[in-house]
Amino acid sequence: MRAVLQRVTCASVSVEGAVVGEIGAGLMILACAMQGDGEAEADKLAAKIAKLRIFKDEAGKMNRSVRDIGGAALIVSQFTLAADLRGNRPGFSYAAAPEEGKRLYDYFTTRIAAEGIPTANGIFGADMAVSLVNDGPVTIWMDTAD
């Protein structure tokens, strides 16, 4: 699985003008299931994200996790993270098929929540508008294949 994490002070996602998910301080997570991914990759990604120390401590050093700060996660499906950029028009054949992508997205969300992190979500496959205030800015790219 692939994910882009952004440390945020707040974030929300809307569909057709209605907010469907929002958080205060925490992580904006764009997530993509790749072909061949399964629950093991979702488990690995969720565990890594829960422990990732990218929030400031009292000395101003990135030494705290989203759990440590009592933060939340807004998780949005993002199949374009699977983009094949060999040409000028991206291809997305490396992404998991939609049914499997949705299943793994839903599973990944439950794994983040099981790590003790409150979650909010977008709607899989919907045309979404995402708003956020990036804190830092801190943006991290992750891939379980690495």
VOPAGU-2260 file (C-alpha; in pm, 1 decimal, decimal comma):
REM VOPAGU-2260
SITE   aa  ch    i         X         Y         Z
SITE  MET   A    0       0,0       0,0       0,0
SITE  ARG   A    1     102,0     355,9     -55,2
SITE  ALA   A    2      17,5     659,1     152,0
SITE  VAL   A    3      96,0    1026,2     171,4
SITE  LEU   A    4      74,6    1166,7     524,2
SITE  GLN   A    5      40,1    1533,1     601,4
SITE  ARG   A    6      66,6    1665,7     954,9
SITE  VAL   A    7    -231,0    1899,0     990,9
SITE  THR   A    8    -388,7    2136,0    1238,6
SITE  CYS   A    9    -725,6    2056,6    1074,3
SITE  ALA   A   10    -860,0    1881,7     765,9
SITE  SER   A   11   -1192,6    1801,8     603,1
SITE  VAL   A   12   -1330,0    1625,1     298,4
SITE  SER   A   13   -1651,5    1715,0     118,1
SITE  VAL   A   14   -1863,4    1540,7    -143,1
SITE  GLU   A   15   -2108,8    1748,8    -346,6
SITE  GLY   A   16   -2060,1    2040,6    -106,9
SITE  ALA   A   17   -2135,3    1842,3     210,5
SITE  VAL   A   18   -1861,6    1767,9     464,2
SITE  VAL   A   19   -1836,7    1389,8     506,0
SITE  GLY   A   20   -1528,7    1378,6     730,0
SITE  GLU   A   21   -1323,6    1622,2     934,9
SITE  ILE   A   22   -1058,8    1627,3    1206,2
SITE  GLY   A   23    -865,3    1872,7    1417,0
SITE  ALA   A   24    -493,5    1817,1    1477,3
SITE  GLY   A   25    -350,7    1495,7    1341,0
SITE  LEU   A   26    -284,3    1332,9    1006,1
SITE  MET   A   27    -436,4    1371,6     663,5
SITE  ILE   A   28    -374,9    1029,9     503,3
SITE  LEU   A   29    -413,5     973,1     129,9
SITE  ALA   A   30    -414,3     593,9      85,4
SITE  CYS   A   31    -388,4     365,6    -217,0
SITE  ALA   A   32    -404,2     -12,7    -238,8
SITE  MET   A   33    -172,8    -148,5    -507,5
SITE  GLN   A   34    -215,4    -465,3    -713,6
SITE  GLY   A   35    -112,8    -762,7    -503,9
SITE  ASP   A   36    -166,5    -584,3    -171,8
SITE  GLY   A   37    -355,0    -760,3     103,8
SITE  GLU   A   38    -438,0    -719,2     469,0
SITE  ALA   A   39     -73,3    -773,1     568,2
SITE  GLU   A   40      27,3    -455,2     383,1
SITE  ALA   A   41    -259,1    -259,6     540,2
SITE  ASP   A   42    -159,0    -388,1     885,7
SITE  LYS   A   43     204,5    -292,8     827,5
SITE  LEU   A   44     116,2      56,6     705,0
SITE  ALA   A   45    -126,2     125,5     990,6
SITE  ALA   A   46     122,9      10,8    1254,5
SITE  LYS   A   47     400,6     224,3    1106,0
SITE  ILE   A   48     179,0     533,3    1082,3
SITE  ALA   A   49      60,1     494,7    1443,9
SITE  LYS   A   50     421,1     493,5    1569,7
SITE  LEU   A   51     566,2     752,5    1332,0
SITE  ARG   A   52     712,6    1036,0    1538,9
SITE  ILE   A   53     647,7    1348,0    1330,0
SITE  PHE   A   54     482,4    1573,8    1588,5
SITE  LYS   A   55     677,6    1820,5    1800,0
SITE  ASP   A   56     760,4    1761,1    2163,5
SITE  GLU   A   57     808,5    2037,5    2422,7
SITE  ALA   A   58    1161,2    2098,9    2287,3
SITE  GLY   A   59    1028,3    2148,7    1933,8
SITE  LYS   A   60    1172,8    1820,0    1801,7
SITE  MET   A   61     968,4    1573,4    1598,5
SITE  ASN   A   62     947,6    1315,7    1873,3
SITE  ARG   A   63     576,6    1237,8    1917,9
SITE  SER   A   64     332,8    1018,5    1728,0
SITE  VAL   A   65     -25,1    1102,1    1637,5
SITE  ARG   A   66    -130,0     881,3    1932,5
SITE  ASP   A   67     102,6    1069,8    2166,9
SITE  ILE   A   68     -64,5    1402,3    2086,0
SITE  GLY   A   69    -419,4    1262,5    2098,4
SITE  GLY   A   70    -459,7    1340,8    1728,5
SITE  ALA   A   71    -695,0    1196,3    1470,0
SITE  ALA   A   72    -663,9    1075,0    1111,2
SITE  LEU   A   73    -864,8    1177,9     807,1
SITE  ILE   A   74    -825,0     894,3     557,0
SITE  VAL   A   75    -906,2     951,8     190,1
SITE  SER   A   76    -875,0     695,0     -88,9
SITE  GLN   A   77    -634,4     816,0    -357,9
SITE  PHE   A   78    -583,1     573,4    -647,9
SITE  THR   A   79    -367,2     830,5    -828,4
SITE  LEU   A   80     -81,5     740,9    -590,5
SITE  ALA   A   81     -42,3     436,1    -816,7
SITE  ALA   A   82      33,0     654,8   -1118,7
SITE  ASP   A   83     262,0     513,5   -1386,3
SITE  LEU   A   84     444,1     818,5   -1520,6
SITE  ARG   A   85     638,0     668,7   -1810,8
SITE  GLY   A   86     446,9     884,7   -2057,1
SITE  ASN   A   87     287,2    1226,9   -2037,5
SITE  ARG   A   88     -52,1    1090,9   -1935,2
SITE  PRO   A   89     -47,8     887,4   -1612,8
SITE  GLY   A   90    -177,0     532,8   -1613,3
SITE  PHE   A   91    -327,7     370,0   -1306,1
SITE  SER   A   92    -305,9       0,1   -1386,1
SITE  TYR   A   93     -81,7     -57,2   -1080,4
SITE  ALA   A   94    -368,9      31,4    -845,1
SITE  ALA   A   95    -576,1    -251,3    -701,3
SITE  ALA   A   96    -902,5    -319,5    -882,2
SITE  PRO   A   97   -1183,5     -99,0    -743,4
SITE  GLU   A   98   -1356,8    -374,0    -540,3
SITE  GLU   A   99   -1031,0    -484,4    -379,4
SITE  GLY   A  100    -917,2    -124,2    -337,7
SITE  LYS   A  101   -1234,1     -39,4    -145,5
SITE  ARG   A  102   -1206,6    -351,5      69,5
SITE  LEU   A  103    -845,8    -269,7     162,5
SITE  TYR   A  104    -924,4     100,8     215,8
SITE  ASP   A  105   -1203,2       5,2     458,3
SITE  TYR   A  106    -978,8    -250,9     627,5
SITE  PHE   A  107    -691,8       1,1     656,5
SITE  THR   A  108    -928,6     250,0     820,1
SITE  THR   A  109   -1030,7      -8,8    1080,1
SITE  ARG   A  110    -662,5     -86,0    1147,5
SITE  ILE   A  111    -581,9     283,5    1208,0
SITE  ALA   A  112    -878,2     302,0    1449,6
SITE  ALA   A  113    -758,6     -19,2    1620,0
SITE  GLU   A  114    -427,0     157,5    1684,0
SITE  GLY   A  115    -620,7     398,3    1908,4
SITE  ILE   A  116    -644,1     681,7    1655,9
SITE  PRO   A  117    -985,8     839,8    1597,9
SITE  THR   A  118   -1065,5     833,2    1225,5
SITE  ALA   A  119   -1278,1    1017,6     972,3
SITE  ASN   A  120   -1310,9     922,5     607,1
SITE  GLY   A  121   -1389,6    1031,6     259,6
SITE  ILE   A  122   -1615,0     823,3      33,7
SITE  PHE   A  123   -1433,2     565,5    -176,9
SITE  GLY   A  124   -1459,3     644,5    -547,6
SITE  ALA   A  125   -1636,1     978,0    -497,7
SITE  ASP   A  126   -1524,7    1309,2    -644,1
SITE  MET   A  127   -1401,1    1473,1    -324,6
SITE  ALA   A  128   -1279,7    1817,0    -222,8
SITE  VAL   A  129   -1012,6    1802,1      47,7
SITE  SER   A  130    -923,3    2100,8     263,9
SITE  LEU   A  131    -640,8    2108,5     513,7
SITE  VAL   A  132    -396,3    2324,6     698,8
SITE  ASN   A  133     -57,1    2154,5     665,6
SITE  ASP   A  134     137,9    2195,8     989,2
SITE  GLY   A  135     508,1    2255,7     937,5
SITE  PRO   A  136     462,8    2175,1     653,3
SITE  VAL   A  137     533,1    1807,2     712,8
SITE  THR   A  138     450,2    1565,2     429,7
SITE  ILE   A  139     571,1    1203,0     425,2
SITE  TRP   A  140     538,2     944,1     146,1
SITE  MET   A  141     518,5     576,7     247,6
SITE  ASP   A  142     510,6     252,6      50,4
SITE  THR   A  143     495,7     -92,5     210,0
SITE  ALA   A  144     692,2    -228,6     -87,5
SITE  ASP   A  145     999,2     -33,3      32,5
